[in-house]
Amino acid sequence: MRRSDDKKRQKLINKLIFLNVYDKDDQQLYEMSLSKLKNEYRRYRSQIHPHGEYGSIQFV
């Protein structure tokens, strides 16, 4: 169970870094619990438009 949680934490950390929500050198990010990381990711995803920047068609 512990290993599964560690994998989930690392996956969420990687997503938050990739989306530029946190910097990879931010120690606070690595100290967050799994539930806090989930909440941060959900909060970020709810703030962006689903057809925003990543993987969508952009008209210039």
PDBQT receptor file of N, H, CA, C and O in Angstrom, charges set to zero:
ATOM      1  N   MET A   1       0.834  -1.198   0.000  1.00  0.00    +0.000 N 
ATOM      2  CA  MET A   1       0.000   0.000   0.000  1.00  0.00    +0.000 C 
ATOM      3  C   MET A   1       0.874   1.256   0.000  1.00  0.00    +0.000 C 
ATOM      4  O   MET A   1       0.580   2.220  -0.706  1.00  0.00    +0.000 OA
ATOM      5  N   ARG A   2       1.921   1.240   0.774  1.00  0.00    +0.000 N 
ATOM      6  H   ARG A   2       2.160   0.456   1.348  1.00  0.00    +0.000 HD
ATOM      7  CA  ARG A   2       2.809   2.394   0.867  1.00  0.00    +0.000 C 
ATOM      8  C   ARG A   2       3.459   2.709  -0.472  1.00  0.00    +0.000 C 
ATOM      9  O   ARG A   2       3.574   3.873  -0.857  1.00  0.00    +0.000 OA
ATOM     10  N   ARG A   3       3.880   1.671  -1.172  1.00  0.00    +0.000 N 
ATOM     11  H   ARG A   3       3.786   0.726  -0.859  1.00  0.00    +0.000 HD
ATOM     12  CA  ARG A   3       4.540   1.863  -2.459  1.00  0.00    +0.000 C 
ATOM     13  C   ARG A   3       3.580   2.470  -3.486  1.00  0.00    +0.000 C 
ATOM     14  O   ARG A   3       3.972   3.309  -4.298  1.00  0.00    +0.000 OA
ATOM     15  N   SER A   4       2.334   2.039  -3.437  1.00  0.00    +0.000 N 
ATOM     16  H   SER A   4       2.016   1.358  -2.778  1.00  0.00    +0.000 HD
ATOM     17  CA  SER A   4       1.306   2.556  -4.336  1.00  0.00    +0.000 C 
ATOM     18  C   SER A   4       1.077   4.051  -4.080  1.00  0.00    +0.000 C 
ATOM     19  O   SER A   4       0.959   4.838  -5.019  1.00  0.00    +0.000 OA
ATOM     20  N   ASP A   5       1.017   4.428  -2.808  1.00  0.00    +0.000 N 
ATOM     21  H   ASP A   5       1.113   3.789  -2.045  1.00  0.00    +0.000 HD
ATOM     22  CA  ASP A   5       0.835   5.836  -2.459  1.00  0.00    +0.000 C 
ATOM     23  C   ASP A   5       2.029   6.675  -2.899  1.00  0.00    +0.000 C 
ATOM     24  O   ASP A   5       1.864   7.803  -3.363  1.00  0.00    +0.000 OA
ATOM     25  N   ASP A   6       3.223   6.125  -2.753  1.00  0.00    +0.000 N 
ATOM     26  H   ASP A   6       3.357   5.209  -2.375  1.00  0.00    +0.000 HD
ATOM     27  CA  ASP A   6       4.423   6.844  -3.193  1.00  0.00    +0.000 C 
ATOM     28  C   ASP A   6       4.407   7.075  -4.695  1.00  0.00    +0.000 C 
ATOM     29  O   ASP A   6       4.815   8.138  -5.164  1.00  0.00    +0.000 OA
ATOM     30  N   LYS A   7       3.943   6.096  -5.448  1.00  0.00    +0.000 N 
ATOM     31  H   LYS A   7       3.611   5.233  -5.067  1.00  0.00    +0.000 HD
ATOM     32  CA  LYS A   7       3.851   6.252  -6.904  1.00  0.00    +0.000 C 
ATOM     33  C   LYS A   7       2.826   7.318  -7.274  1.00  0.00    +0.000 C 
ATOM     34  O   LYS A   7       3.053   8.122  -8.178  1.00  0.00    +0.000 OA
ATOM     35  N   LYS A   8       1.699   7.317  -6.569  1.00  0.00    +0.000 N 
ATOM     36  H   LYS A   8       1.514   6.663  -5.835  1.00  0.00    +0.000 HD
ATOM     37  CA  LYS A   8       0.664   8.321  -6.829  1.00  0.00    +0.000 C 
ATOM     38  C   LYS A   8       1.176   9.717  -6.499  1.00  0.00    +0.000 C 
ATOM     39  O   LYS A   8       0.948  10.661  -7.255  1.00  0.00    +0.000 OA
ATOM     40  N   ARG A   9       1.873   9.847  -5.363  1.00  0.00    +0.000 N 
ATOM     41  H   ARG A   9       2.059   9.080  -4.749  1.00  0.00    +0.000 HD
ATOM     42  CA  ARG A   9       2.445  11.136  -4.978  1.00  0.00    +0.000 C 
ATOM     43  C   ARG A   9       3.412  11.634  -6.045  1.00  0.00    +0.000 C 
ATOM     44  O   ARG A   9       3.350  12.795  -6.451  1.00  0.00    +0.000 OA
ATOM     45  N   GLN A  10       4.306  10.757  -6.500  1.00  0.00    +0.000 N 
ATOM     46  H   GLN A  10       4.356   9.814  -6.171  1.00  0.00    +0.000 HD
ATOM     47  CA  GLN A  10       5.303  11.166  -7.492  1.00  0.00    +0.000 C 
ATOM     48  C   GLN A  10       4.647  11.560  -8.810  1.00  0.00    +0.000 C 
ATOM     49  O   GLN A  10       5.089  12.498  -9.472  1.00  0.00    +0.000 OA
ATOM     50  N   LYS A  11       3.593  10.842  -9.188  1.00  0.00    +0.000 N 
ATOM     51  H   LYS A  11       3.234  10.080  -8.651  1.00  0.00    +0.000 HD
ATOM     52  CA  LYS A  11       2.883  11.161 -10.425  1.00  0.00    +0.000 C 
ATOM     53  C   LYS A  11       2.238  12.551 -10.330  1.00  0.00    +0.000 C 
ATOM     54  O   LYS A  11       2.317  13.337 -11.274  1.00  0.00    +0.000 OA
ATOM     55  N   LEU A  12       1.610  12.847  -9.204  1.00  0.00    +0.000 N 
ATOM     56  H   LEU A  12       1.547  12.209  -8.437  1.00  0.00    +0.000 HD
ATOM     57  CA  LEU A  12       0.995  14.160  -9.019  1.00  0.00    +0.000 C 
ATOM     58  C   LEU A  12       2.052  15.259  -8.960  1.00  0.00    +0.000 C 
ATOM     59  O   LEU A  12       1.853  16.342  -9.512  1.00  0.00    +0.000 OA
ATOM     60  N   ILE A  13       3.163  14.990  -8.303  1.00  0.00    +0.000 N 
ATOM     61  H   ILE A  13       3.324  14.111  -7.855  1.00  0.00    +0.000 HD
ATOM     62  CA  ILE A  13       4.259  15.960  -8.243  1.00  0.00    +0.000 C 
ATOM     63  C   ILE A  13       4.754  16.266  -9.651  1.00  0.00    +0.000 C 
ATOM     64  O   ILE A  13       4.965  17.428 -10.000  1.00  0.00    +0.000 OA
ATOM     65  N   ASN A  14       4.939  15.233 -10.453  1.00  0.00    +0.000 N 
ATOM     66  H   ASN A  14       4.768  14.289 -10.170  1.00  0.00    +0.000 HD
ATOM     67  CA  ASN A  14       5.397  15.431 -11.831  1.00  0.00    +0.000 C 
ATOM     68  C   ASN A  14       4.407  16.247 -12.644  1.00  0.00    +0.000 C 
ATOM     69  O   ASN A  14       4.807  17.107 -13.430  1.00  0.00    +0.000 OA
ATOM     70  N   LYS A  15       3.121  15.985 -12.462  1.00  0.00    +0.000 N 
ATOM     71  H   LYS A  15       2.796  15.287 -11.824  1.00  0.00    +0.000 HD
ATOM     72  CA  LYS A  15       2.098  16.752 -13.189  1.00  0.00    +0.000 C 
ATOM     73  C   LYS A  15       2.116  18.220 -12.782  1.00  0.00    +0.000 C 
ATOM     74  O   LYS A  15       2.036  19.103 -13.636  1.00  0.00    +0.000 OA
ATOM     75  N   LEU A  16       2.220  18.483 -11.482  1.00  0.00    +0.000 N 
ATOM     76  H   LEU A  16       2.285  17.766 -10.788  1.00  0.00    +0.000 HD
ATOM     77  CA  LEU A  16       2.222  19.866 -11.002  1.00  0.00    +0.000 C 
ATOM     78  C   LEU A  16       3.468  20.619 -11.473  1.00  0.00    +0.000 C 
ATOM     79  O   LEU A  16       3.404  21.818 -11.743  1.00  0.00    +0.000 OA
ATOM     80  N   ILE A  17       4.591  19.924 -11.572  1.00  0.00    +0.000 N 
ATOM     81  H   ILE A  17       4.643  18.950 -11.353  1.00  0.00    +0.000 HD
ATOM     82  CA  ILE A  17       5.807  20.547 -12.092  1.00  0.00    +0.000 C 
ATOM     83  C   ILE A  17       5.650  20.807 -13.587  1.00  0.00    +0.000 C 
ATOM     84  O   ILE A  17       5.986  21.890 -14.066  1.00  0.00    +0.000 OA
ATOM     85  N   PHE A  18       5.144  19.823 -14.327  1.00  0.00    +0.000 N 
ATOM     86  H   PHE A  18       4.872  18.943 -13.938  1.00  0.00    +0.000 HD
ATOM     87  CA  PHE A  18       4.971  19.959 -15.772  1.00  0.00    +0.000 C 
ATOM     88  C   PHE A  18       4.036  21.116 -16.116  1.00  0.00    +0.000 C 
ATOM     89  O   PHE A  18       4.258  21.832 -17.092  1.00  0.00    +0.000 OA
ATOM     90  N   LEU A  19       2.996  21.292 -15.315  1.00  0.00    +0.000 N 
ATOM     91  H   LEU A  19       2.816  20.709 -14.522  1.00  0.00    +0.000 HD
ATOM     92  CA  LEU A  19       2.024  22.351 -15.565  1.00  0.00    +0.000 C 
ATOM     93  C   LEU A  19       2.473  23.705 -15.015  1.00  0.00    +0.000 C 
ATOM     94  O   LEU A  19       1.720  24.678 -15.062  1.00  0.00    +0.000 OA
ATOM     95  N   ASN A  20       3.697  23.763 -14.496  1.00  0.00    +0.000 N 
ATOM     96  H   ASN A  20       4.308  22.973 -14.458  1.00  0.00    +0.000 HD
ATOM     97  CA  ASN A  20       4.278  24.994 -13.943  1.00  0.00    +0.000 C 
ATOM     98  C   ASN A  20       3.498  25.557 -12.765  1.00  0.00    +0.000 C 
ATOM     99  O   ASN A  20       3.487  26.768 -12.542  1.00  0.00    +0.000 OA
ATOM    100  N   VAL A  21       2.850  24.682 -12.016  1.00  0.00    +0.000 N 
ATOM    101  H   VAL A  21       2.859  23.699 -12.198  1.00  0.00    +0.000 HD
ATOM    102  CA  VAL A  21       2.173  25.111 -10.799  1.00  0.00    +0.000 C 
ATOM    103  C   VAL A  21       3.218  25.279  -9.699  1.00  0.00    +0.000 C 
ATOM    104  O   VAL A  21       3.141  26.205  -8.891  1.00  0.00    +0.000 OA
ATOM    105  N   TYR A  22       4.192  24.375  -9.680  1.00  0.00    +0.000 N 
ATOM    106  H   TYR A  22       4.255  23.623 -10.336  1.00  0.00    +0.000 HD
ATOM    107  CA  TYR A  22       5.301  24.425  -8.723  1.00  0.00    +0.000 C 
ATOM    108  C   TYR A  22       6.606  24.279  -9.482  1.00  0.00    +0.000 C 
ATOM    109  O   TYR A  22       6.647  23.715 -10.576  1.00  0.00    +0.000 OA
ATOM    110  N   ASP A  23       7.660  24.790  -8.891  1.00  0.00    +0.000 N 
ATOM    111  H   ASP A  23       7.626  25.248  -8.003  1.00  0.00    +0.000 HD
ATOM    112  CA  ASP A  23       9.001  24.622  -9.425  1.00  0.00    +0.000 C 
ATOM    113  C   ASP A  23       9.563  23.296  -8.914  1.00  0.00    +0.000 C 
ATOM    114  O   ASP A  23       9.244  22.879  -7.801  1.00  0.00    +0.000 OA
ATOM    115  N   LYS A  24      10.390  22.636  -9.711  1.00  0.00    +0.000 N 
ATOM    116  H   LYS A  24      10.650  22.974 -10.616  1.00  0.00    +0.000 HD
ATOM    117  CA  LYS A  24      10.924  21.334  -9.304  1.00  0.00    +0.000 C 
ATOM    118  C   LYS A  24      11.828  21.431  -8.091  1.00  0.00    +0.000 C 
ATOM    119  O   LYS A  24      12.068  20.421  -7.430  1.00  0.00    +0.000 OA
ATOM    120  N   ASP A  25      12.339  22.621  -7.776  1.00  0.00    +0.000 N 
ATOM    121  H   ASP A  25      12.144  23.442  -8.314  1.00  0.00    +0.000 HD
ATOM    122  CA  ASP A  25      13.201  22.813  -6.613  1.00  0.00    +0.000 C 
ATOM    123  C   ASP A  25      12.427  23.234  -5.366  1.00  0.00    +0.000 C 
ATOM    124  O   ASP A  25      13.028  23.484  -4.321  1.00  0.00    +0.000 OA
ATOM    125  N   ASP A  26      11.111  23.315  -5.466  1.00  0.00    +0.000 N 
ATOM    126  H   ASP A  26      10.623  23.112  -6.315  1.00  0.00    +0.000 HD
ATOM    127  CA  ASP A  26      10.278  23.742  -4.341  1.00  0.00    +0.000 C 
ATOM    128  C   ASP A  26      10.143  22.599  -3.334  1.00  0.00    +0.000 C 
ATOM    129  O   ASP A  26       9.452  21.614  -3.593  1.00  0.00    +0.000 OA
ATOM    130  N   GLN A  27      10.802  22.735  -2.196  1.00  0.00    +0.000 N 
ATOM    131  H   GLN A  27      11.363  23.536  -1.985  1.00  0.00    +0.000 HD
ATOM    132  CA  GLN A  27      10.802  21.678  -1.184  1.00  0.00    +0.000 C 
ATOM    133  C   GLN A  27       9.400  21.433  -0.621  1.00  0.00    +0.000 C 
ATOM    134  O   GLN A  27       9.069  20.309  -0.246  1.00  0.00    +0.000 OA
ATOM    135  N   GLN A  28       8.585  22.475  -0.563  1.00  0.00    +0.000 N 
ATOM    136  H   GLN A  28       8.854  23.389  -0.868  1.00  0.00    +0.000 HD
ATOM    137  CA  GLN A  28       7.221  22.361  -0.038  1.00  0.00    +0.000 C 
ATOM    138  C   GLN A  28       6.430  21.309  -0.805  1.00  0.00    +0.000 C 
ATOM    139  O   GLN A  28       5.637  20.575  -0.215  1.00  0.00    +0.000 OA
ATOM    140  N   LEU A  29       6.638  21.234  -2.097  1.00  0.00    +0.000 N 
ATOM    141  H   LEU A  29       7.282  21.831  -2.576  1.00  0.00    +0.000 HD
ATOM    142  CA  LEU A  29       5.935  20.288  -2.949  1.00  0.00    +0.000 C 
ATOM    143  C   LEU A  29       6.205  18.847  -2.514  1.00  0.00    +0.000 C 
ATOM    144  O   LEU A  29       5.284  18.032  -2.462  1.00  0.00    +0.000 OA
ATOM    145  N   TYR A  30       7.442  18.539  -2.206  1.00  0.00    +0.000 N 
ATOM    146  H   TYR A  30       8.189  19.201  -2.248  1.00  0.00    +0.000 HD
ATOM    147  CA  TYR A  30       7.830  17.175  -1.848  1.00  0.00    +0.000 C 
ATOM    148  C   TYR A  30       7.423  16.792  -0.426  1.00  0.00    +0.000 C 
ATOM    149  O   TYR A  30       7.453  15.616  -0.064  1.00  0.00    +0.000 OA
ATOM    150  N   GLU A  31       7.043  17.782   0.376  1.00  0.00    +0.000 N 
ATOM    151  H   GLU A  31       7.019  18.737   0.083  1.00  0.00    +0.000 HD
ATOM    152  CA  GLU A  31       6.630  17.525   1.755  1.00  0.00    +0.000 C 
ATOM    153  C   GLU A  31       5.121  17.368   1.888  1.00  0.00    +0.000 C 
ATOM    154  O   GLU A  31       4.630  17.002   2.956  1.00  0.00    +0.000 OA
ATOM    155  N   MET A  32       4.388  17.637   0.829  1.00  0.00    +0.000 N 
ATOM    156  H   MET A  32       4.786  17.935  -0.038  1.00  0.00    +0.000 HD
ATOM    157  CA  MET A  32       2.921  17.543   0.880  1.00  0.00    +0.000 C 
ATOM    158  C   MET A  32       2.461  16.094   0.950  1.00  0.00    +0.000 C 
ATOM    159  O   MET A  32       3.092  15.189   0.404  1.00  0.00    +0.000 OA
ATOM    160  N   SER A  33       1.347  15.906   1.635  1.00  0.00    +0.000 N 
ATOM    161  H   SER A  33       0.834  16.641   2.078  1.00  0.00    +0.000 HD
ATOM    162  CA  SER A  33       0.744  14.578   1.697  1.00  0.00    +0.000 C 
ATOM    163  C   SER A  33       0.033  14.281   0.378  1.00  0.00    +0.000 C 
ATOM    164  O   SER A  33      -0.193  15.175  -0.437  1.00  0.00    +0.000 OA
ATOM    165  N   LEU A  34      -0.310  13.029   0.189  1.00  0.00    +0.000 N 
ATOM    166  H   LEU A  34      -0.127  12.302   0.851  1.00  0.00    +0.000 HD
ATOM    167  CA  LEU A  34      -1.012  12.622  -1.026  1.00  0.00    +0.000 C 
ATOM    168  C   LEU A  34      -2.335  13.364  -1.165  1.00  0.00    +0.000 C 
ATOM    169  O   LEU A  34      -2.675  13.820  -2.257  1.00  0.00    +0.000 OA
ATOM    170  N   SER A  35      -3.074  13.490  -0.086  1.00  0.00    +0.000 N 
ATOM    171  H   SER A  35      -2.797  13.120   0.800  1.00  0.00    +0.000 HD
ATOM    172  CA  SER A  35      -4.372  14.181  -0.164  1.00  0.00    +0.000 C 
ATOM    173  C   SER A  35      -4.196  15.663  -0.503  1.00  0.00    +0.000 C 
ATOM    174  O   SER A  35      -4.993  16.226  -1.253  1.00  0.00    +0.000 OA
ATOM    175  N   LYS A  36      -3.166  16.289   0.041  1.00  0.00    +0.000 N 
ATOM    176  H   LYS A  36      -2.519  15.831   0.650  1.00  0.00    +0.000 HD
ATOM    177  CA  LYS A  36      -2.908  17.700  -0.270  1.00  0.00    +0.000 C 
ATOM    178  C   LYS A  36      -2.517  17.864  -1.743  1.00  0.00    +0.000 C 
ATOM    179  O   LYS A  36      -2.953  18.809  -2.402  1.00  0.00    +0.000 OA
ATOM    180  N   LEU A  37      -1.694  16.943  -2.257  1.00  0.00    +0.000 N 
ATOM    181  H   LEU A  37      -1.340  16.176  -1.722  1.00  0.00    +0.000 HD
ATOM    182  CA  LEU A  37      -1.318  16.984  -3.674  1.00  0.00    +0.000 C 
ATOM    183  C   LEU A  37      -2.543  16.807  -4.570  1.00  0.00    +0.000 C 
ATOM    184  O   LEU A  37      -2.682  17.497  -5.580  1.00  0.00    +0.000 OA
ATOM    185  N   LYS A  38      -3.421  15.890  -4.200  1.00  0.00    +0.000 N 
ATOM    186  H   LYS A  38      -3.308  15.330  -3.380  1.00  0.00    +0.000 HD
ATOM    187  CA  LYS A  38      -4.653  15.687  -4.976  1.00  0.00    +0.000 C 
ATOM    188  C   LYS A  38      -5.487  16.958  -5.000  1.00  0.00    +0.000 C 
ATOM    189  O   LYS A  38      -6.003  17.354  -6.045  1.00  0.00    +0.000 OA
ATOM    190  N   ASN A  39      -5.616  17.594  -3.839  1.00  0.00    +0.000 N 
ATOM    191  H   ASN A  39      -5.198  17.272  -2.990  1.00  0.00    +0.000 HD
ATOM    192  CA  ASN A  39      -6.392  18.835  -3.761  1.00  0.00    +0.000 C 
ATOM    193  C   ASN A  39      -5.767  19.944  -4.591  1.00  0.00    +0.000 C 
ATOM    194  O   ASN A  39      -6.482  20.685  -5.267  1.00  0.00    +0.000 OA
ATOM    195  N   GLU A  40      -4.457  20.070  -4.552  1.00  0.00    +0.000 N 
ATOM    196  H   GLU A  40      -3.876  19.468  -4.004  1.00  0.00    +0.000 HD
ATOM    197  CA  GLU A  40      -3.757  21.076  -5.353  1.00  0.00    +0.000 C 
ATOM    198  C   GLU A  40      -3.978  20.839  -6.842  1.00  0.00    +0.000 C 
ATOM    199  O   GLU A  40      -4.239  21.776  -7.596  1.00  0.00    +0.000 OA
ATOM    200  N   TYR A  41      -3.874  19.592  -7.256  1.00  0.00    +0.000 N 
ATOM    201  H   TYR A  41      -3.662  18.831  -6.643  1.00  0.00    +0.000 HD
ATOM    202  CA  TYR A  41      -4.064  19.259  -8.669  1.00  0.00    +0.000 C 
ATOM    203  C   TYR A  41      -5.506  19.528  -9.096  1.00  0.00    +0.000 C 
ATOM    204  O   TYR A  41      -5.732  20.094 -10.166  1.00  0.00    +0.000 OA
ATOM    205  N   ARG A  42      -6.474  19.137  -8.290  1.00  0.00    +0.000 N 
ATOM    206  H   ARG A  42      -6.290  18.678  -7.421  1.00  0.00    +0.000 HD
ATOM    207  CA  ARG A  42      -7.885  19.391  -8.607  1.00  0.00    +0.000 C 
ATOM    208  C   ARG A  42      -8.174  20.885  -8.677  1.00  0.00    +0.000 C 
ATOM    209  O   ARG A  42      -8.889  21.353  -9.564  1.00  0.00    +0.000 OA
ATOM    210  N   ARG A  43      -7.604  21.630  -7.722  1.00  0.00    +0.000 N 
ATOM    211  H   ARG A  43      -7.024  21.250  -7.002  1.00  0.00    +0.000 HD
ATOM    212  CA  ARG A  43      -7.826  23.081  -7.698  1.00  0.00    +0.000 C 
ATOM    213  C   ARG A  43      -7.269  23.721  -8.968  1.00  0.00    +0.000 C 
ATOM    214  O   ARG A  43      -7.910  24.580  -9.574  1.00  0.00    +0.000 OA
ATOM    215  N   TYR A  44      -6.084  23.297  -9.357  1.00  0.00    +0.000 N 
ATOM    216  H   TYR A  44      -5.564  22.599  -8.865  1.00  0.00    +0.000 HD
ATOM    217  CA  TYR A  44      -5.487  23.842 -10.573  1.00  0.00    +0.000 C 
ATOM    218  C   TYR A  44      -6.324  23.481 -11.800  1.00  0.00    +0.000 C 
ATOM    219  O   TYR A  44      -6.615  24.348 -12.624  1.00  0.00    +0.000 OA
ATOM    220  N   ARG A  45      -6.707  22.229 -11.928  1.00  0.00    +0.000 N 
ATOM    221  H   ARG A  45      -6.470  21.525 -11.259  1.00  0.00    +0.000 HD
ATOM    222  CA  ARG A  45      -7.472  21.769 -13.090  1.00  0.00    +0.000 C 
ATOM    223  C   ARG A  45      -8.830  22.460 -13.176  1.00  0.00    +0.000 C 
ATOM    224  O   ARG A  45      -9.335  22.686 -14.275  1.00  0.00    +0.000 OA
ATOM    225  N   SER A  46      -9.421  22.795 -12.044  1.00  0.00    +0.000 N 
ATOM    226  H   SER A  46      -9.010  22.611 -11.151  1.00  0.00    +0.000 HD
ATOM    227  CA  SER A  46     -10.725  23.460 -12.075  1.00  0.00    +0.000 C 
ATOM    228  C   SER A  46     -10.610  24.924 -12.493  1.00  0.00    +0.000 C 
ATOM    229  O   SER A  46     -11.597  25.526 -12.916  1.00  0.00    +0.000 OA
ATOM    230  N   GLN A  47      -9.419  25.495 -12.379  1.00  0.00    +0.000 N 
ATOM    231  H   GLN A  47      -8.618  25.006 -12.036  1.00  0.00    +0.000 HD
ATOM    232  CA  GLN A  47      -9.229  26.904 -12.723  1.00  0.00    +0.000 C 
ATOM    233  C   GLN A  47      -8.923  27.133 -14.189  1.00  0.00    +0.000 C 
ATOM    234  O   GLN A  47      -9.119  28.239 -14.691  1.00  0.00    +0.000 OA
ATOM    235  N   ILE A  48      -8.447  26.111 -14.888  1.00  0.00    +0.000 N 
ATOM    236  H   ILE A  48      -8.288  25.212 -14.480  1.00  0.00    +0.000 HD
ATOM    237  CA  ILE A  48      -8.092  26.296 -16.291  1.00  0.00    +0.000 C 
ATOM    238  C   ILE A  48      -9.230  25.825 -17.184  1.00  0.00    +0.000 C 
ATOM    239  O   ILE A  48     -10.006  24.943 -16.816  1.00  0.00    +0.000 OA
ATOM    240  N   HIS A  49      -9.311  26.408 -18.323  1.00  0.00    +0.000 N 
ATOM    241  H   HIS A  49      -8.681  27.125 -18.622  1.00  0.00    +0.000 HD
ATOM    242  CA  HIS A  49     -10.332  26.036 -19.290  1.00  0.00    +0.000 C 
ATOM    243  C   HIS A  49      -9.939  24.719 -19.939  1.00  0.00    +0.000 C 
ATOM    244  O   HIS A  49      -8.770  24.538 -20.278  1.00  0.00    +0.000 OA
ATOM    245  N   PRO A  50     -10.881  23.786 -20.127  1.00  0.00    +0.000 N 
ATOM    246  CA  PRO A  50     -10.538  22.478 -20.689  1.00  0.00    +0.000 C 
ATOM    247  C   PRO A  50      -9.977  22.530 -22.105  1.00  0.00    +0.000 C 
ATOM    248  O   PRO A  50      -9.318  21.586 -22.541  1.00  0.00    +0.000 OA
ATOM    249  N   HIS A  51     -10.227  23.611 -22.823  1.00  0.00    +0.000 N 
ATOM    250  H   HIS A  51     -10.763  24.378 -22.468  1.00  0.00    +0.000 HD
ATOM    251  CA  HIS A  51      -9.715  23.745 -24.186  1.00  0.00    +0.000 C 
ATOM    252  C   HIS A  51      -8.660  24.832 -24.242  1.00  0.00    +0.000 C 
ATOM    253  O   HIS A  51      -8.514  25.530 -25.245  1.00  0.00    +0.000 OA
ATOM    254  N   GLY A  52      -7.938  24.960 -23.164  1.00  0.00    +0.000 N 
ATOM    255  H   GLY A  52      -8.057  24.392 -22.349  1.00  0.00    +0.000 HD
ATOM    256  CA  GLY A  52      -6.953  26.016 -23.040  1.00  0.00    +0.000 C 
ATOM    257  C   GLY A  52      -5.687  25.751 -23.817  1.00  0.00    +0.000 C 
ATOM    258  O   GLY A  52      -5.715  25.644 -25.043  1.00  0.00    +0.000 OA
ATOM    259  N   GLU A  53      -4.606  25.647 -23.132  1.00  0.00    +0.000 N 
ATOM    260  H   GLU A  53      -4.583  25.734 -22.136  1.00  0.00    +0.000 HD
ATOM    261  CA  GLU A  53      -3.284  25.680 -23.729  1.00  0.00    +0.000 C 
ATOM    262  C   GLU A  53      -2.798  24.330 -24.247  1.00  0.00    +0.000 C 
ATOM    263  O   GLU A  53      -2.222  24.282 -25.334  1.00  0.00    +0.000 OA
ATOM    264  N   TYR A  54      -2.996  23.263 -23.541  1.00  0.00    +0.000 N 
ATOM    265  H   TYR A  54      -3.463  23.302 -22.658  1.00  0.00    +0.000 HD
ATOM    266  CA  TYR A  54      -2.361  21.983 -23.855  1.00  0.00    +0.000 C 
ATOM    267  C   TYR A  54      -3.226  21.110 -24.751  1.00  0.00    +0.000 C 
ATOM    268  O   TYR A  54      -4.328  20.715 -24.371  1.00  0.00    +0.000 OA
ATOM    269  N   GLY A  55      -2.727  20.816 -25.928  1.00  0.00    +0.000 N 
ATOM    270  H   GLY A  55      -1.832  21.138 -26.237  1.00  0.00    +0.000 HD
ATOM    271  CA  GLY A  55      -3.380  19.866 -26.806  1.00  0.00    +0.000 C 
ATOM    272  C   GLY A  55      -4.657  20.336 -27.461  1.00  0.00    +0.000 C 
ATOM    273  O   GLY A  55      -5.450  19.512 -27.916  1.00  0.00    +0.000 OA
ATOM    274  N   SER A  56      -4.876  21.617 -27.522  1.00  0.00    +0.000 N 
ATOM    275  H   SER A  56      -4.232  22.286 -27.153  1.00  0.00    +0.000 HD
ATOM    276  CA  SER A  56      -6.112  22.100 -28.128  1.00  0.00    +0.000 C 
ATOM    277  C   SER A  56      -5.804  22.885 -29.394  1.00  0.00    +0.000 C 
ATOM    278  O   SER A  56      -4.656  23.243 -29.659  1.00  0.00    +0.000 OA
ATOM    279  N   ILE A  57      -6.832  23.141 -30.156  1.00  0.00    +0.000 N 
ATOM    280  H   ILE A  57      -7.764  22.850 -29.941  1.00  0.00    +0.000 HD
ATOM    281  CA  ILE A  57      -6.688  23.934 -31.367  1.00  0.00    +0.000 C 
ATOM    282  C   ILE A  57      -6.663  25.407 -30.964  1.00  0.00    +0.000 C 
ATOM    283  O   ILE A  57      -7.543  25.874 -30.242  1.00  0.00    +0.000 OA
ATOM    284  N   GLN A  58      -5.675  26.118 -31.423  1.00  0.00    +0.000 N 
ATOM    285  H   GLN A  58      -4.960  25.739 -32.010  1.00  0.00    +0.000 HD
ATOM    286  CA  GLN A  58      -5.532  27.539 -31.099  1.00  0.00    +0.000 C 
ATOM    287  C   GLN A  58      -5.694  28.372 -32.356  1.00  0.00    +0.000 C 
ATOM    288  O   GLN A  58      -5.015  28.125 -33.352  1.00  0.00    +0.000 OA
ATOM    289  N   PHE A  59      -6.570  29.340 -32.327  1.00  0.00    +0.000 N 
ATOM    290  H   PHE A  59      -7.122  29.541 -31.517  1.00  0.00    +0.000 HD
ATOM    291  CA  PHE A  59      -6.720  30.271 -33.433  1.00  0.00    +0.000 C 
ATOM    292  C   PHE A  59      -5.948  31.525 -33.104  1.00  0.00    +0.000 C 
ATOM    293  O   PHE A  59      -6.069  32.070 -32.006  1.00  0.00    +0.000 OA
ATOM    294  N   VAL A  60      -5.157  31.983 -34.051  1.00  0.00    +0.000 N 
ATOM    295  H   VAL A  60      -5.059  31.540 -34.942  1.00  0.00    +0.000 HD
ATOM    296  CA  VAL A  60      -4.328  33.166 -33.813  1.00  0.00    +0.000 C 
ATOM    297  C   VAL A  60      -4.891  34.343 -34.558  1.00  0.00    +0.000 C 
ATOM    298  O   VAL A  60      -4.336  35.440 -34.488  1.00  0.00    +0.000 OA
TER     299      VAL A  60
